[in-house]
Amino acid sequence: MKISFADILQRYRKQVLIGFDMVMLLASYVLTWVLLMGIGRADVDRYFSLLVASCFFFVACYIIVYYFMGMYDSLWRYAEIVEFFRFVVAAILAVTSFIAITFFLFTETRIPTSVYFMSSMFASAVTLLSRLTYRMYRNTKIKSGNKKSRRVLIIGAGDAASTLLHESYRSQTKDMTFICAVDDDPNKVGRYIMGIEIMGTTNDIPELVERCEIETILLAIPTLDEENKCRILNICSKTKCNMRILPDIVKMISDGKDLSSRIRDVNVEDLLGRDTVMLANVTNKLVQGKVVMVTGGGGSIGSELCRQIAASSPKRLVIVDIYENNAYAIQQELLRKYGEHLNLEVRIASVRDSKKMDLLFDEMRPNVVFHAAAHKHVPLMEDAPEEAVKNNVFGTFNVAMSAEKYGTERFVLISTDKAVNPTNVMGATKRLCEMIVQSIAQDSHNTIFVAVRFGNVLGSNGSVLPLFKDQIQNGGPLTVTHPDIVRYFMTIPEAVSLVLEAGSMGKSGNIFVLDMGKPVRILDLAENLIKLAGFIPYEDIDIIFTGLRPGEKLYEELLQDEEGVHKTDNRKIFVGTPLKMADGQFFEHLANLKKVAYSNDSELLVETLKKMVPTFSHQPHTI
């Protein structure tokens, strides 16, 4: 096996470094004497003899002190300020030792004071310079050796950027080359951070990207609020760069998280344009020690409800779902986490079956019910309106009636913004669900009925986000229905926290809505997702417009005009005024709707829905 010169240097690194220092120290000491004797002294022979006699002690003092001070054990390419401070202390100790030894050994002919001063300066300078040169060489070699390094612009010139640059310069792997930085503090513009010039503010990003040929933009302000983060990311979205975010490293350490992935890609949540809504922690009060039932417990919202409820020590958690795979998945997740500490029941059942619902309520006697079971996919429900009515409308009716019959304390309906002035069958059925809850609430003396209305949920089953991600993974194109279509978005935890908040407040018949900030244009979302994946929209991955789907609106509303809006104790939650329902007439129409739905006459069913939901405007379509 061949041993390279680099292997020999690595194996005998300490010995090589000691030998190098010996040569440099001797050279610096001799240079001092040459300069001294070159001034024209007559007693050159005497000084030469003194040089030869003392040089051994000079080199020995430095080598011994350096050795015991650990100067040959440090990794100088990773040297921090502590190593350099220790070097200064070692140099002072070395020259002090040399002065003390020569003072006692050379009594007849004293070494000139200038020799002590000059030799110590030369020795310290040459040894320190050698180490700095080595460190710069290592960093330059690593950086130049990575041909795939991406050109990076840093947003923010504070502590996070300084830490990142410092870590980058001493890292063995370099997949990024930092070119410049921007910061909105005008006092920083034109200055440097760790050798990187701060060339402007965030408004200058598009121009700097073009001028400096930037490939990646890195946001290095972990404490930035969501509004400014969205503003900056929108500026970045005008470029063709990949965008990444540096999270709060100190927080990650305190949370015990792995730092290997400390630089993350931008999440879609970063583009919401608002802070994540943190609602009051009322979960314990609402469900602790209670029997809680969640219908549709295996779905996106239902499963998150189960997670948060399970963490609040319910007396029993009952998951009801018709799809056994989802129910099984959340069951196993909760059992792994809580084991015997959670009294968990899973029932495979359809909310369409009123007798089955009665049996479940009679057996479980839930104190709180969260009704999340529903068909939610707009285009599919346009093709099967009778199934939407059977499942959404009469599933809600069955569960609500069972809750009233068996003395449930609170019933919370999961609704949608599509129920407001609906243009599709799914929205119309959810509006009918709200009307059912409000009608039953008017005469109920046992149960408080409320509904929670919110917009699109990021990452939920059937939402646009998973579709876009799949399309990107397959190389595109991304399909957007209309260039001007906008939607409100919220995260699943936000949606669930709203549901839990609403379940503990308000009067029976209330419909709660969330202040969801500004709506997001779907086209912007698609373009940003492509950029976040490291591609260029319309070049690497195309976007095509397919036209509005049946029943789809360009924008959604959260309240009907007649509902009005009132503030609650939580500034992010509003409540609509309950509408007075004509119970007898409404339930007669509901019975007729059921007959039409089970006759499977789609056209007649849609017409009947229009009569029951006056705000429902629907355009017929052909399959």
C-alpha positions in Angstrom: 0.0 0.0 0.0 1.4 3.3 -1.1 1.8 6.1 1.6 1.5 9.6 0.2 3.4 12.6 1.4 0.1 14.0 2.7 -0.4 10.8 4.8 3.1 11.1 6.3 2.5 14.8 7.2 -0.9 13.8 8.8 0.6 10.9 10.7 3.6 12.9 12.0 1.8 16.3 12.2 3.0 17.3 15.6 6.6 16.4 14.9 6.6 18.2 11.6 5.1 21.3 13.3 7.7 21.2 16.1 10.5 20.9 13.5 9.0 23.8 11.5 8.8 26.0 14.6 12.4 25.2 15.5 13.6 26.3 12.1 11.5 29.5 12.2 12.5 30.4 15.7 16.2 29.9 15.0 15.9 32.0 11.9 14.1 34.8 13.7 16.7 34.8 16.5 19.6 34.8 14.1 18.0 37.6 12.1 17.7 39.7 15.2 21.5 39.3 15.9 22.3 40.0 12.2 20.5 43.2 12.3 22.1 44.1 15.6 25.6 43.2 14.5 25.2 44.9 11.2 25.0 48.4 12.7 28.9 48.5 12.8 29.9 47.1 16.2 33.6 46.4 16.6 33.0 43.5 19.0 31.3 41.2 16.4 33.2 38.1 17.5 32.1 38.5 21.1 28.4 38.9 20.0 28.7 36.0 17.6 29.9 33.8 20.4 27.0 35.0 22.5 24.5 34.2 19.7 25.8 30.7 19.3 25.7 30.1 23.0 22.2 31.4 23.5 20.3 30.3 20.4 19.7 26.8 21.9 18.0 28.2 25.0 15.9 30.6 22.9 14.5 27.8 20.7 14.2 25.4 23.6 12.2 27.9 25.7 9.7 28.5 23.0 9.3 24.8 22.0 8.9 23.6 25.6 6.3 26.3 26.5 4.4 25.9 23.2 4.3 22.1 23.8 3.0 22.3 27.4 0.5 25.1 26.4 -1.0 22.7 23.9 0.0 24.7 20.8 0.7 21.5 18.9 -2.6 19.9 19.8 -4.9 22.6 18.4 -6.6 22.2 15.0 -5.5 25.5 13.6 -7.9 25.5 10.7 -10.7 25.6 13.3 -8.9 28.1 15.6 -11.1 30.5 17.7 -10.1 33.6 19.7 -9.3 31.3 22.6 -6.5 29.6 20.7 -5.0 33.0 19.7 -5.1 34.3 23.2 -3.4 31.1 24.4 -0.7 31.7 21.8 0.0 35.2 23.1 0.2 33.9 26.6 2.6 31.2 25.5 4.8 33.7 23.7 5.0 35.9 26.8 5.9 32.9 29.0 8.5 31.7 26.5 10.4 35.0 26.3 10.1 35.5 30.0 11.7 32.1 30.6 14.5 32.9 28.1 15.3 36.2 29.8 15.4 34.5 33.2 17.7 31.6 32.0 20.1 33.8 30.1 20.2 36.3 33.0 21.7 33.7 35.3 23.8 31.9 32.7 25.4 34.8 30.9 26.7 37.0 33.7 29.9 38.2 32.1 28.5 39.3 28.8 24.8 40.3 28.9 22.5 39.9 26.0 21.4 43.3 24.8 17.8 44.3 25.7 17.0 45.0 22.1 17.7 41.3 21.3 15.1 40.2 23.8 12.5 42.6 22.4 13.2 42.1 18.7 13.7 38.3 18.8 10.4 37.8 20.8 8.6 40.0 18.2 10.1 38.1 15.3 9.4 34.7 16.8 5.8 35.4 17.7 5.1 37.0 14.3 6.6 34.2 12.3 4.9 31.3 14.2 1.5 33.1 14.2 1.8 34.0 10.6 2.6 30.3 9.7 -0.6 29.2 11.4 -2.8 31.9 9.8 -1.3 31.0 6.4 -2.2 27.3 7.0 -5.7 28.2 8.0 -6.3 30.4 5.0 -4.8 27.7 2.7 -7.1 25.0 4.1 -10.2 27.2 3.7 -9.2 28.3 0.2 -8.5 24.8 -0.8 -11.9 23.5 0.4 -13.8 26.4 -1.2 -12.0 26.1 -4.6 -12.2 22.3 -4.6 -16.0 22.3 -4.7 -17.1 23.1 -8.3 -20.8 22.6 -7.5 -20.8 25.4 -4.9 -23.9 27.6 -5.3 -23.6 31.4 -5.3 -25.5 32.7 -2.2 -26.9 36.0 -1.2 -27.6 36.4 2.6 -30.5 38.3 3.9 -29.6 39.8 7.3 -26.2 40.8 8.6 -26.7 40.0 12.3 -25.7 37.3 14.8 -27.3 34.5 12.8 -25.4 35.5 9.6 -22.2 35.8 11.5 -22.5 32.4 13.1 -23.4 30.9 9.7 -20.4 32.5 7.9 -18.1 31.5 10.7 -19.3 27.9 10.6 -19.1 27.9 6.8 -15.5 29.0 6.7 -14.3 26.2 9.0 -16.5 23.5 7.5 -15.0 20.7 5.5 -17.9 20.7 2.9 -18.8 23.7 0.9 -21.9 23.6 -1.1 -22.4 27.3 -0.9 -20.2 30.3 -1.8 -21.4 33.5 0.0 -21.2 36.4 -2.4 -22.9 39.3 -0.7 -25.4 40.2 1.9 -28.3 42.7 2.3 -29.8 44.3 5.4 -32.5 46.8 6.0 -30.4 48.7 8.5 -29.0 51.6 6.5 -26.0 51.8 8.9 -24.8 48.4 7.8 -25.0 49.0 4.0 -21.5 49.3 2.5 -19.8 47.6 5.4 -18.6 44.0 5.7 -19.5 40.9 7.8 -16.9 38.2 8.0 -15.5 39.5 4.7 -18.8 39.6 2.9 -20.0 43.0 1.7 -23.4 44.2 2.6 -24.4 45.6 -0.8 -27.9 46.9 -0.1 -31.3 46.4 1.4 -33.9 43.8 0.7 -35.4 46.0 -2.0 -32.1 45.7 -3.9 -32.3 41.9 -4.0 -33.6 41.5 -7.6 -30.9 43.8 -8.9 -28.1 42.1 -6.9 -29.2 38.7 -8.0 -28.7 39.7 -11.6 -25.5 41.6 -11.0 -23.8 39.0 -8.8 -25.3 35.9 -10.6 -26.9 34.6 -7.4 -28.3 31.1 -7.4 -29.6 30.8 -3.8 -31.0 33.3 -1.4 -30.6 32.5 2.3 -32.8 34.3 4.9 -30.7 34.5 8.0 -33.0 36.4 10.4 -34.6 33.7 12.5 -36.6 36.2 14.7 -38.2 37.9 11.7 -42.0 38.3 12.2 -44.3 36.6 9.6 -45.4 39.8 7.9 -41.9 41.0 7.1 -40.9 37.4 6.2 -43.7 37.3 3.7 -42.7 40.7 2.3 -39.1 39.6 1.8 -40.0 36.2 0.3 -42.3 38.0 -2.1 -39.4 40.1 -3.2 -37.3 37.0 -3.6 -40.0 35.3 -5.6 -39.5 37.9 -8.4 -36.1 36.3 -8.9 -35.2 32.8 -10.3 -33.3 31.8 -7.2 -33.8 28.9 -4.8 -34.8 30.2 -1.4 -33.8 28.8 2.0 -34.2 29.8 5.6 -31.9 29.7 8.6 -33.9 28.8 11.7 -33.1 29.9 15.3 -30.0 27.7 16.0 -30.1 28.6 19.8 -33.7 27.5 20.0 -32.9 24.3 18.1 -30.2 23.5 20.6 -32.5 24.2 23.6 -35.2 22.0 22.0 -32.6 19.2 21.5 -33.1 19.2 17.7 -30.4 18.0 15.2 -28.4 20.8 13.8 -27.4 18.9 10.7 -30.5 20.3 8.9 -30.3 23.8 10.4 -30.7 25.4 7.0 -34.1 24.5 5.7 -36.1 25.1 2.6 -38.8 27.7 2.7 -42.2 26.2 3.7 -45.4 27.2 2.2 -46.5 28.3 5.6 -43.8 31.1 5.3 -45.8 32.6 2.5 -49.1 33.0 4.4 -48.3 36.6 5.2 -49.3 36.5 8.8 -48.2 35.1 12.1 -49.5 31.7 13.0 -52.5 32.1 15.2 -51.9 30.9 18.7 -55.3 30.5 20.4 -55.9 30.2 24.1 -55.1 26.8 25.6 -58.6 25.7 26.4 -58.2 22.1 25.4 -57.7 20.8 28.9 -60.8 22.7 30.2 -62.9 21.4 27.3 -62.0 17.7 27.2 -60.1 16.8 30.3 -61.9 14.0 32.1 -64.6 13.9 29.4 -65.7 11.3 26.9 -64.9 12.9 23.5 -66.1 11.6 20.2 -64.5 12.7 16.8 -66.3 11.7 13.7 -64.1 11.5 10.6 -61.3 11.0 13.1 -58.9 9.6 10.5 -59.0 12.6 8.2 -56.6 15.6 8.2 -58.5 17.7 10.7 -60.0 14.8 12.6 -56.7 13.1 13.2 -55.1 16.4 14.5 -58.1 16.9 16.7 -57.5 13.4 18.1 -53.8 14.2 18.8 -54.5 17.4 20.7 -57.4 15.9 22.6 -55.3 12.8 23.6 -52.7 15.1 25.0 -55.3 16.6 27.4 -56.2 13.5 29.4 -59.8 12.8 28.3 -61.7 10.2 30.1 -62.2 8.4 26.8 -61.5 9.2 23.2 -63.8 7.7 20.6 -62.7 7.8 17.0 -65.5 7.2 14.4 -64.6 6.8 10.7 -65.8 4.8 7.7 -62.3 4.5 6.2 -60.5 1.8 8.2 -57.0 2.6 7.0 -57.1 6.2 8.3 -58.7 5.1 11.5 -56.1 2.4 12.0 -53.2 4.8 11.3 -54.3 7.4 14.0 -55.1 4.5 16.4 -51.6 3.1 16.2 -50.0 6.5 16.4 -51.9 7.3 19.6 -51.2 3.9 21.1 -47.5 4.2 20.4 -47.4 7.5 22.2 -49.8 7.0 25.1 -50.2 3.3 25.5 -52.4 2.3 28.4 -52.6 5.9 29.6 -55.2 6.7 26.9 -58.6 5.1 27.0 -59.1 4.8 23.2 -62.0 3.4 21.3 -62.1 3.1 17.5 -65.4 2.4 15.7 -65.8 1.8 12.0 -69.2 3.3 11.1 -70.9 5.6 8.7 -72.6 8.7 9.9 -75.3 8.0 7.3 -76.6 5.2 9.4 -78.8 6.8 12.1 -79.4 3.6 14.0 -75.7 2.9 14.2 -75.1 6.5 15.5 -77.8 6.0 18.1 -76.1 2.7 19.2 -72.7 4.4 19.4 -74.0 7.3 21.5 -75.9 5.0 23.7 -72.8 3.0 24.3 -70.2 5.8 24.6 -72.3 8.6 26.0 -69.9 11.3 24.8 -69.8 14.6 26.6 -68.2 16.5 23.6 -68.6 15.7 19.9 -66.5 17.1 17.1 -68.2 16.3 13.8 -65.5 16.3 11.1 -66.9 13.5 8.8 -67.8 14.9 5.4 -67.2 14.7 1.7 -65.1 17.8 0.9 -63.8 17.5 -2.7 -65.6 20.1 -4.7 -65.3 18.7 -8.3 -66.1 15.2 -7.3 -69.2 16.3 -5.4 -70.4 18.1 -8.5 -70.5 14.8 -10.2 -72.2 13.0 -7.3 -74.4 15.6 -5.5 -76.6 12.8 -4.0 -73.6 11.4 -2.2 -72.7 14.8 -0.9 -76.2 15.3 0.5 -76.4 11.8 2.0 -73.1 12.0 3.7 -72.8 15.7 4.6 -76.3 16.8 5.3 -77.9 13.7 6.7 -74.7 12.5 8.3 -74.7 15.8 10.2 -78.4 15.5 11.0 -77.9 11.9 12.3 -75.0 12.8 14.6 -76.6 16.0 15.8 -79.9 14.3 16.7 -78.1 11.5 18.5 -76.1 14.1 20.4 -79.3 15.9 21.5 -81.0 12.6 22.3 -78.2 11.2 24.5 -77.4 14.5 26.4 -74.1 15.5 24.8 -72.9 18.7 26.4 -71.3 20.3 23.3 -71.5 19.5 19.6 -69.0 21.2 17.3 -69.5 21.1 13.5 -66.5 21.5 11.2 -67.7 23.8 8.4 -66.0 25.7 5.5 -65.9 29.1 3.9 -67.4 27.5 0.8 -70.7 27.4 2.7 -70.9 31.2 2.3 -72.9 32.1 -0.9 -72.0 28.6 -2.2 -71.5 28.0 -6.0 -71.0 24.3 -5.6 -72.8 21.3 -4.2 -70.3 20.7 -1.5 -70.6 24.3 -0.2 -74.4 24.1 -0.3 -74.4 20.9 1.7 -72.1 22.4 4.3 -74.4 25.4 4.5 -77.3 23.1 5.1 -75.2 21.4 7.9 -74.9 24.8 9.5 -78.6 25.4 9.2 -79.3 22.0 10.7 -77.1 22.7 13.7 -78.7 26.2 14.2 -82.3 24.7 13.9 -81.6 22.0 16.5 -79.9 24.5 18.7 -83.0 26.7 18.9 -85.0 24.0 20.8 -82.2 22.1 22.5 -82.0 22.3 26.3 -79.3 19.7 26.7 -76.6 20.4 24.1 -74.7 23.5 23.0 -74.4 23.4 19.2 -71.7 25.5 17.4 -70.1 25.5 14.0 -66.6 26.5 13.0 -66.0 27.9 9.6 -62.5 28.3 8.1 -60.7 28.3 4.7 -58.4 25.9 3.0 -56.0 23.9 5.2 -52.4 23.5 4.0 -51.4 20.0 3.5 -54.9 18.4 4.1 -56.1 15.5 2.0 -57.4 16.8 -1.3 -55.8 20.3 -0.9 -53.8 22.0 -3.7 -50.5 21.7 -1.9 -50.0 17.9 -2.1 -51.2 18.1 -5.7 -48.6 20.7 -6.6 -45.8 18.7 -4.8 -46.7 15.6 -6.8 -46.7 17.5 -10.0 -43.3 19.0 -9.3 -41.9 15.6 -8.4 -43.1 14.3 -11.7 -41.5 17.1 -13.6 -44.7 19.2 -14.1 -46.6 20.9 -15.4 -48.5 22.4 -12.4 -52.2 22.9 -13.1 -53.8 26.1 -11.9 -57.5 26.7 -12.7 -57.3 30.5 -13.2 -54.5 33.1 -13.0 -56.6 35.3 -10.6 -58.0 32.6 -8.3 -57.3 33.3 -4.6 -57.9 31.4 -1.4 -57.5 31.9 2.3 -55.1 29.4 3.9 -54.4 28.2 7.4 -52.3 25.4 8.9 -53.9 22.2 10.3 -52.8 23.1 13.9 -54.5 26.6 13.5 -57.7 25.0 12.2 -57.8 22.5 15.1 -57.0 25.2 17.7 -60.0 27.2 16.3 -62.2 24.2 16.6 -61.2 23.6 20.2 -61.6 27.3 21.0 -65.0 27.5 19.5 -66.0 24.3 21.4 -65.5 26.1 24.7 -67.1 29.5 24.0 -70.2 31.1 22.7 -73.9 30.4 22.7 -75.7 27.6 21.0 -76.2 28.2 17.3 -73.1 30.4 16.9 -70.9 30.1 13.8 -67.3 31.1 14.5 -64.8 32.3 11.8 -61.1 33.0 12.0 -59.3 36.2 10.9 -57.2 34.4 8.3 -55.2 37.4 7.0 -54.8 38.2 3.4 -55.9 35.7 0.7 -53.1 33.9 -1.3 -53.1 33.9 -5.1 -52.9 30.2 -6.2 -50.6 31.2 -9.1 -48.1 32.8 -6.7 -48.3 29.7 -4.6 -47.5 27.5 -7.6 -44.6 29.7 -8.8 -43.1 29.9 -5.3 -43.4 26.1 -4.8 -41.4 25.6 -8.0 -38.7 28.0 -6.8 -38.6 26.4 -3.4 -37.9 23.1 -5.1 -34.9 24.7 -6.9 -36.5 25.0 -10.3 -37.4 27.9 -12.6 -41.1 28.4 -13.3 -42.1 28.2 -17.0 -38.6 27.0 -17.9 -37.8 23.9 -15.8 -41.4 23.3 -14.8 -44.4 24.8 -16.7 -47.7 26.1 -15.3 -50.8 25.6 -17.3 -54.3 27.0 -16.7 -57.1 24.5 -16.9 -60.1 26.8 -16.3 -62.4 27.0 -13.3 -63.8 23.7 -12.3 -67.5 23.1 -11.9 -68.8 25.0 -8.9 -65.5 26.8 -8.2 -65.3 30.5 -7.4 -62.4 32.9 -7.9 -62.5 33.9 -4.2 -64.1 32.6 -1.1 -66.0 34.5 1.6 -66.1 33.8 5.4 -69.5 35.4 6.3 -72.8 36.0 4.6 -74.1 39.6 4.6 -77.0 38.9 6.8 -74.9 37.2 9.5 -72.9 40.2 10.5 -69.8 39.8 12.6 -68.9 40.4 16.2 -65.7 40.2 18.1 -65.0 37.6 20.8 -62.5 37.5 23.6 -59.9 36.3 21.2 -59.1 39.0 18.7 -58.5 36.4 16.0 -61.9 34.9 16.3 -65.2 36.4 15.2 -68.7 35.1 15.6 -71.7 35.5 13.2 -75.1 36.4 14.4 -77.3 33.2 14.6 -80.1 33.2 12.0 -83.6 32.5 13.1 -84.7 29.2 11.6 -88.3 28.2 10.9 -88.0 24.8 12.4 -91.2 23.1 11.2 -90.9 24.2 7.6 -87.2 23.6 7.5 -87.4 20.0 8.7 -90.2 19.3 6.2 -88.0 20.5 3.4 -85.2 18.4 4.8 -87.4 15.3 4.7 -88.2 16.0 1.1 -84.5 16.5 0.3 -83.8 13.1 1.7 -86.3 11.4 -0.6 -84.8 13.2 -3.6 -81.2 12.3 -2.6 -82.0 8.6 -2.2 -83.9 8.7 -5.6 -80.4 9.6 -7.0 -82.0 12.2 -9.3 -79.0 14.6 -9.5 -80.8 17.4 -11.5 -83.8 17.5 -9.2 -81.6 17.3 -6.1 -79.6 20.4 -7.2 -82.9 22.3 -7.8 -84.1 21.2 -4.3 -80.8 22.4 -2.8 -81.3 25.8 -4.4 -84.7 26.1 -2.8 -83.4 25.2 0.7 -80.2 27.4 0.4 -81.3 30.7 -1.2 -77.7 31.9 -1.6 -76.7 28.8 -3.6 -76.0 29.8 -7.2 -75.1 26.8 -9.4 -74.2 26.4 -13.0 -75.1 23.0 -14.5 -72.3 21.2 -16.2 -71.9 18.1 -18.3 -69.6 15.2 -17.6 
